[in-house]
């Protein structure tokens, strides 16, 4: 399982891990782009499932809000592959 | 990346030393355990400075004094300096661990501490505190009869003056103006009060806890769908915005709005806008509701407290409003009957419902997340981790129940230790709790800039919030509080 840092930059959702950085206007398109990126990097070779955890980085919330809530959301996405395509 | 970044929220123990919520537990429990040392002999917390009502000619050492008898020789200045030093050490350590600008924090904290004690002492002038029965004692012919509530109101107005008319200074103080941290710490201290109040009013405390939980569940089920309906039907907001708004207005302010927005996978802009609105409206409620509730529900103080807990959003404003209500209702009762309720009992009723609300947020957000992800948005492949419930659980509640449980256990299992335990408990649950309430009032005022409301483009959000809050939430909160709490009376003082 890969751990991604998730942020919203005002225009799009971004998921980052090391040198992997993927964005999408919606979470669904982010997932699609991420899946494609994993395939392009041959990271799913021979796998039927790939699990990704995204942890939202609260530091992109305004400072005044952080004292009230220090967690936005984390999500886990399962990519299932059939001939390297998501089912 | 800042060490306080909650990108660390990956493991169950993430954030223990970098989040305010956790630091309210560490800060609160430090003094609770120091207080407990009185069981073994030494009073390690009696140095805390506590103001008393005064009038012209009262010597300074009678206006403010250490709470512990063993510290009387320290005098007012000794106890003030000790309070500053001994409380600043853990507070500044917390600020350092949370990665705040340390230099700016120490400067801001020192200013806020001085403003707080100055407001606290001035607010204890007899013309503000004394009821008509006490006028002759202080040699005055007029008094507002606000009890200790006068200090709270004064502290709030001093803070609001700074926040709205001395913006440069308010900006300087902002690093240390942390009302949520201060109130959560005060609530941990309140746990001590609840623990030892159970000795003389065990039935009252248990009934309050059960009634508070039941009222909160019912309120959730009525508030949320009603507000969601108002937002959708009359103001035509989208599903996600309506859900965030419904949680923010009806449940528990910013934390609920953020939790819900996260649960429904909303873009952060929505909870940011709703939160900005909540923070300002919470201050309006804090100013308006205590005098209204105290004058209209004088025969049902616990109903008034519970309704306050369900009406006022944000923990800081609710705890603060509960404290003002406590003082106003106790002063009115004293004025009318010559006797009054146990100090803090009405505050406890206001905080009790809020604590339940806070605890349910995580669970509610988890259910909402599953409904949204699996049924509404149907995001393929996404799963909602159960750890979300824990990440959203308010950690300060652990300190509140721990303090409550420790004192309850000591006093019930070893009643012979009760007198010694009380020596260390009173400065914590009395002096320090009130000090942290006062810090909350000053801080709320400092960070509330009403002009932002006019400058921001909230549009119809302002109106839907106003209507939902004052036309729907507050009246329903009073009804629900009445149903579950009517007839419950706080123990009498003494």
Interface residues (C-beta under 8 A of the other chain):
Chain A: X3 X5 X8 X10 X27 X28 X31 X53 X55 X56 X57 X58 X59 X60 X61 X62 X64 X65 X66 X67 X68 X69 X70 X71 X72 X73 X74 X75 X76 X77 X78 X79 X80 X86
Chain B: X1 X2 X4 X5 X6 X7 X9 X10 X15 X19 X20 X21 X178 X179 X180 X181 X253 X254 X255 X257 X258 X259 X261 X262 X263 X265 X267 X268 X269 X271 X272 X275 X276 X279 X314 X369 X377 X379 X380 X381 X382 X383 X384 X385 X387 X388 X391 X392 X447
